[in-house]
């Protein structure tokens, strides 16, 4: 009997020792996992602080003139860096360029042009960050250099395929092709619901959101910056904004259920520094009865920035389009857009008008109509995006 009791005691003691060892081992592992997690978080915080300091240092060494130049995207003429284009870069510190068919002849020529633009910005103008160089390569009828860059199918064709993988694949392919040419921003995909042409994936908002997300995945996988357009959606427009303003009478509640859904999906699910949102010139009378979207603080700041939580770059559609140009000067339209909360204003086809926009912004800054706080907020977003997306000067 005593032997059995002794055996039982020894067995229990052994089990307790083993269990205690397991507990201690688990405790050691958990403590080390927690420590590793804390170290990882500390390293991430350190990286973030270092990145923020880098942005702060760049901005601290920029003049107001340089900052305002970062807030402009212009089109240029010629298939190489011309004296006129060089003058615009140097005089107005332009931070972004958009290319059209007039600039595209061959792959070798495009690479030479983009390299030349970046080198001039770096070596002559001494810009602290490289240029955004953009293009409209949506697919279908809106493509550039179709004999040079493989043109994607229209978004409507991709949508009709009901194959999300096609949207991702074409974004990957297009992004890769553009990056190889020195073009680091594609002003696509179109996030509009139910346009009357072939530019929309679908008439259904949820379907559009799914295809836009697939395209976003494709662009991000190859490191190409992309742009969702045309906020808050032009599917309801009845007039081509290239010609005149189109007024849409629809409630905010309805927009949230339809046109805004693709934009909101990407804002909520993607890192906002990886993409632009391009704002249209349509007028949404229930949101702002007086101003086109690109000139409306109620739409750009109150809705997109504050309500929808977007903290990336907001860019206008071309300010030379009739919906804006017929109702005010270039000087005024640029200032109104920036006051509304836009980060980059676009002027695609006219150097003189681009110069007027810049002069208007600078005068508004000097008089206090545009505040230093607002300018700095926009430029900070632009610099962050250029650094995070590895927009680099060419060698």
N, C-alpha and C positions, 0 to 999 in steps of 0.2 A: 504493500500500500504506500509505504513511504517512498519507495522507488518511483512509483507512478506519479506521486505528488511532485517529486524532484524533477522528473522528466517534464511534467506539465509546466512547472515554474520556469525551467530552462527554455522550453519551447516559447512560452509567452514572452520571456525576456528577449529571446532571439528575434521574435516577430516585432517586438517594440523597437528593438535596435534597428532592424531593417526599415521599419516604417519611419522611424525617426530619421534614418539616413535619407530615405526618399524625400521626406518633408524638407530636410536640410538641403538636399540636392535641388528640389523644386524651387525652394526659396532662393538658392544661389542663382539658378537659371533665371527665375523671374526678376531678381534684382538686377542681373546683368542685362536682361532684355530691356528692363525699364531704363537702366543707365545708358544702353545703346540708343534707345529712343530719345532720351534727353539729349545725348550728345548730337544725334542727328538733327534734332530741332534747334539746338544751339548753333550748329554749323549752318543750317538754313537761315536762321536769323542773322548770323554773321555775314553770310553771302548777300542777304537782302540789304543789310546795312551798308556793305561795301558797294553794292550796286547803286543804292540811293545816293551815297556819297559821290559816286562817279557822275551821276546825273546832275547833282547839285554843283559839282566842280565845273562841268561843262557849261551849265547855265550861268554860273557866276562870272564866267569869262566872255559871255556874249553881250553884245550891245543891243539896244532896242531894235535897231535896224536889222541886225542879224536874226533876232527872234521873229520879227514880222515876216522876214523872207521865208522862214521855215513854215509859215502858215499859208504859203501859196503853192499851187500846182499850176504850171503853165504848159501849153503846147509850144513846140518850136518848129521851125522850117528848115529844110535841108536834110541831106543824108549823111552829113558830117557836121562837126562843130563849126558853125559859121560865126562870123564876127558879130552878127546881131544876137545870136543865141548866147555867145560868150558875154556880150555886153549886159544882157538881162541877168545872167548868173552873177556877174560881178557887181553890177550897180544895185541890184535889189536882193542879193543874197538868197535867190530862189532855192527852196528846199526840196521841191518835187517837180518832175517832168512827166508829161504824158505824151506817148508816141502814137502816130497815126500812119496810114498807108503812105503818106507823103514822105515819111522818114525811113521806109523799109524797102530795100532792094535785094539784099541777099543776107545769109547768115553771117558771113564774114564782115559785111558792111555794118550790120546791126551791132555786132560785137565791137567793132571799131568805134561806132558812134557812142555806145553806152560807156565804153572804156574812156573815150575822150571826154565825155561829160563828167564822169567821176574824177578823172585826173585833173581836169580844169578846176572843179570845185575844191579839190584837195590842195593842189599845188599853187594855184593862182589866187583863188578867192580865200583860201585857208579856212574853209568851213570846218567846224569841229566834228560834224557827223556827215556821212555820205548822203547822196540823193536817194529819195524814193524815185524809181523810174517805173511808170505804170503804163498799162495798155487796156483796151476793152477787148478781151478775147472770150466772149460769152459762149459762142457757138451759133450755128445756123446763119442767119443773115447779119449778125453783128460779130464780125471777125476782122482782124487786121492781118495783112501780109499772108493771105491764104495760100499763096504759091510758095511760101517760105516756112510758115508755121502750120503744122497739120491742123486743119480746122475741126473743132468738135462738132458733133451733131447739135441741132437746136435743143434747147432745154425741153421743149414740148415733145420732141421725138424721144428723148431719154425718159421723160415722164410716162409717155405712152407705153414704153417697154415694161413698166412696172418692176424694173430691176434696179434696185438701189446701188448695186455694185457697179453699174455702168456710170452712174454719176460720180462715184468715187474714183473709178478707173480713169475717166476722162479728165477729172481734176488733177490727178497724179500726173498723167501724161502731159497735159497742158502746162502745169506748173513746172515740170521738169524741163520742157522745151523753152519756156520763157526764161527760167533761171540760167539756162545755158547761154542765153543771148544777153544777159545782164539786165533783164527786166525782172524786177523784184516784187512788183505788185500787179495782180490782175484785178481789174474792176469788175468782178463777177464772184459768185453767181447772182443771178436775178432772183430775188426773194419775193417778188410780186405774185399775187394770187389772181389767176384768171385774166391775164392780159389778152387783148384781142388778136395779137400777133403770135409768134411762135417762141417768145422769150420766157414764158412761164412754164414751170413743170406741170401745173395742173390748175383746175378751177377749185380744188378742194384744199383748204388751208393746212390741214394735217398732213396731206400728201406732199404739199410743197415743203413743209417743215422737214419732213423725213428726207427728201431729196437734197435740200439745201444742206442739211447736216452731213449727209454722205459726201457731198462735194467739199464741204469744209474739212472733213476727215482727210480727203484726198490731197487738198492743198497743204494742210498742216504736215502730212506725212513726208512731203518733199521740201518743206520749209519755205513755201511761197506765201506771201501775204495776200489776202483776198479781201473783197469788199462786198457786203450785202447791199443790194439796191432794189428799189428806190424808196426809201423810208418816207412816210409810213405805208407805202404801197400805192402803185399807180394803176392797178387793175380796174379801178372804178372810173378812171379818167376818160373823158369824152373828147378832149382836144389834145393834139400833140403839143407838149410843152416846148418843143423847139420853136413853135409858131406863136403860141399864146397861152395864157393861164387857163387851167381847167378847174372848175370849182366842184367839190364833192360834198354833198350834204348827207353825212352819216355820223351817228353818235360814236363816242369813244367806246362805249360798251360793245357795240357791233364790231368796231375795229379790233378790239381785243379778241373777239371770238373768231375773227377772220384774218384780215390783212396783217395784223401785228403778230400773229402766231409764229410764223417762220422766224421773224426777227427775235422775238422773245425766247424761242427755243435755243437759238445759238447764243444769245446773251447769257442765258442761265447755265448752259452746258459747256461753253468754251471759254478759254482764257481770253479776255477782252482785248489784250494787247496784240493778239495774233491777227486781227482783222479790223477793217474800217466799216463804218456804216455811211453810205452815201444817201444824202437827203434830196428828195425831189423838189420840184417847183410847183406842185399842185397846191391848191388852196382847199383846206378842210374847214368849211365855214362854221361847223359846230365846235371846233377846237380853237380857231382863230379866224374871225370873219374878215380880217383886214390884210393878212399877210400870207404869201406863199410859204410852204413848209420850210424851205431853206432860209427864210427871213423871219421865222416865227419863234420867239422865245417859248411860247406855250407848247410848241411841238418839239423843238430841239432840246431845250433845257428841262422844262417841266415834265414833259411826257417821256422822252427818250432817256435823258440823263438821270432824272430823279425818280420818276415812277417805275420805269423799266429797269433801272439800275445799270445802264451801260456806262462803262468808264474808259472805253477805248477812243480811237480817233473818229471824229465826225467830219465828213467832207461834203461840200456842196456838189450838186451837178453843175455843169458848165453855166457860169453866170452870163454868158453871151446869148443864152437861149431866150426866145421871145417872151416866155412867161415871166421873166425878170427884166430883161433889157428894155422892153417896151414901156416899162413903168418906172424907170429911174436910171440914173447915171451909173456907170461902172464904179465910180468912187463911192456912191451911196450904197449900192447893192453889197459891196464887199464889207463895208462897215456894219450894215444891218445884219448880215449873216453872222459876223463875229459877235456882235452884241447879242444875237439870238443864242449863241453858245457853240457855234461851229468852230472847229480847230483849223481846218484847211479850206480855203476858197479856191475854186477852179476857174481858170480862163484858158480855153483851149486853142483859140485861133487868131488872136490879135495881140501883138506886142504892145501897142499903144494902150489898149484897154487894160492889159495886165499892169502896165506902169501906172495907170490911173488908179487901179484898185490898190496897189501898194502905197501910192501917195496918199490916198484917202485913209488907209489904215494908219499910216505914220502920223498924219495930221490929227486924226482922232485920238491917237495915243498921246500926242503932245498936249492936246487940250484937255485931256482927262475924260473924254467921252468913252474911250476904251481904257480900262484900268490895268495897271501893271499886274495886279493879282490875276485877272482873267487871262492876260497874255501869257503869263508864266505857267498857268495851269494847262493851257493848250500846248505850249512848247514842251513842257515836261512830258505830256502824253506822247508827243511826236518823238522826242529823243528816246524815251523808254522803249517805244516800239522799234525804233531803228536798232537800238542795242540788243534788245531781247530777241529780235528776229535775225540778228547777225547780218544786218545790211552793212556791207563792208566796201571800202574802197578797193578797186582792182589794183594789182601790182603793176 
